[in-house]
């Protein structure tokens, strides 16, 4: 997995991935993506509920932002922002959960079903030619620019890149599955109001910590192979 900003080389934006710096994670664009695809839909959902909407209509309105981001990306670059895709899947899972019912504990856990599923997908993807985090890394490194995508794909021929990407996928799998397990423990041991306050902070902390680790590990791996 590689993330970061690319600069122009020979007039082609983003074609030189060696210019990416891994010593300092570009948290600003990542946090921006997370806010846009998570905080905004959450705010829309909360506003809809306060305005008197039932849970399912409020969730449908909340899906507008990530769905629009995914549609714009598909139309402009033939690629989908993976964070927007995750947000859409999360909302779909919530809608299904609301439709089929379930007790309060199930409703509190359902948001982590997506992260748990992603963790399992990361593990399963290790059996594929390229693991899941390769595609996440490619998105953040290239933002779908064709020249940068081609350069990123070419780096897969490097054994070091393959090893680091697979290890990163394993770590992210552990982070996602771990978040799901922690959410279940919180739901069954703490009051619902506490879970609602703590769970988003927990997910954000785990995500940012794993991002920082990812960058530092890539930087270390590159220095060792230099």
HELIX and SHEET records of a PDB file:
HELIX    1   1 UNK A   17  UNK A   19  5                                   3    
HELIX    2   2 UNK A   27  UNK A   34  1                                   8    
HELIX    3   3 UNK A   35  UNK A   39  3                                   5    
HELIX    4   4 UNK A   40  UNK A   50  1                                  11    
HELIX    5   5 UNK A   55  UNK A   77  1                                  23    
HELIX    6   6 UNK A   82  UNK A  100  1                                  19    
HELIX    7   7 UNK A  104  UNK A  109  1                                   6    
HELIX    8   8 UNK A  111  UNK A  125  1                                  15    
HELIX    9   9 UNK A  132  UNK A  142  1                                  11    
HELIX   10  10 UNK A  146  UNK A  154  1                                   9    
HELIX   11  11 UNK A  155  UNK A  157  5                                   3    
HELIX   12  12 UNK A  159  UNK A  189  1                                  31    
HELIX   13  13 UNK A  192  UNK A  225  1                                  34    
SHEET    1   A 2 UNK A   7  UNK A   9  0                                        
SHEET    2   A 2 UNK A  12  UNK A  16 -1                                        
END                                                                             
